[in-house]
Amino acid sequence: MGTKEQREKKPVKRRLKGMEDVRRFLADTVNKLNRDEIDPGKASKLGYLCQILYRLLEGGDLERRLQSLAEQIKGGNNEAEFPVKKIGKADQT
């Protein structure tokens, strides 16, 4: 599991505020696992927690986008912040 010096290093504290932060943290964890610097069981647990956090962040992003669209509809603003595909009669199935 790495050298004694590697095992005694204090872990780097990170704030995982966004999906890119989670992606970077997970990539670092995988690299540490490949270098035998982290216990496989711990890496597995961290991966699982990252998956949960990523889904939560993704849901929050979707919620913000929906709220923005709802506000634009209420206000009569036709310029959406996010691209919206218009569906015509030919597109409906």
C-alpha positions in Angstrom: 0.0 0.0 0.0 2.8 2.4 -0.8 5.8 3.5 1.3 5.5 4.4 5.0 6.1 8.1 4.0 3.1 8.0 1.6 0.8 6.4 4.2 1.7 9.0 6.8 0.9 12.0 4.6 -2.0 14.0 5.8 -4.9 14.0 3.3 -5.4 17.1 1.2 -8.7 18.8 2.3 -10.9 19.7 -0.7 -14.3 21.2 -1.1 -16.4 19.3 -3.6 -18.7 22.2 -4.6 -19.4 21.2 -8.2 -19.5 18.3 -10.6 -16.1 19.2 -12.0 -14.7 19.1 -8.4 -16.2 15.6 -7.9 -14.8 14.4 -11.3 -11.3 15.7 -10.4 -11.5 14.1 -6.9 -12.6 10.8 -8.3 -9.8 10.8 -11.0 -7.2 11.5 -8.2 -8.6 8.6 -6.2 -8.4 6.3 -9.1 -4.8 7.4 -9.8 -3.9 6.8 -6.1 -5.4 3.4 -6.3 -3.3 2.6 -9.3 -0.2 3.7 -7.5 -1.2 1.6 -4.4 -1.4 4.8 -2.3 -4.9 4.1 -1.1 -6.7 1.1 0.3 -9.0 -0.5 -2.3 -11.9 -0.6 0.2 -11.5 3.1 1.0 -11.3 3.9 -2.7 -14.5 1.9 -3.3 -16.4 3.8 -0.5 -15.1 7.2 -1.8 -16.3 6.3 -5.3 -19.7 5.4 -4.1 -20.0 8.6 -2.1 -18.8 10.6 -5.2 -21.5 8.9 -7.2 -24.2 10.1 -4.7 -22.8 13.6 -4.5 -22.6 13.9 -8.3 -26.3 12.9 -8.6 -27.3 15.4 -6.0 -25.3 18.2 -7.8 -26.8 17.2 -11.1 -30.3 17.3 -9.6 -29.6 20.7 -8.2 -28.5 22.0 -11.6 -31.6 20.6 -13.2 -33.8 22.2 -10.6 -32.1 25.6 -11.2 -32.6 25.3 -14.9 -36.3 24.4 -14.5 -36.8 27.3 -12.2 -35.2 29.7 -14.7 -37.5 28.4 -17.4 -40.5 28.7 -15.2 -39.6 32.3 -14.3 -39.2 33.1 -18.0 -42.6 31.7 -18.9 -44.3 33.6 -16.1 -42.6 36.8 -17.1 -43.3 36.3 -20.8 -39.6 36.4 -21.7 -39.1 34.5 -24.9 -35.4 34.4 -24.6 -34.5 31.2 -22.7 -31.2 31.0 -20.9 -31.0 27.4 -22.0 -31.8 26.1 -25.5 -35.3 24.8 -25.9 -36.5 22.7 -28.8 -39.9 23.8 -30.1 -42.2 20.8 -30.9 -44.5 21.2 -33.8 -47.3 18.9 -34.9 -45.0 16.9 -37.2 -42.6 16.3 -34.2 -45.2 14.9 -31.8 -45.6 11.1 -31.7 
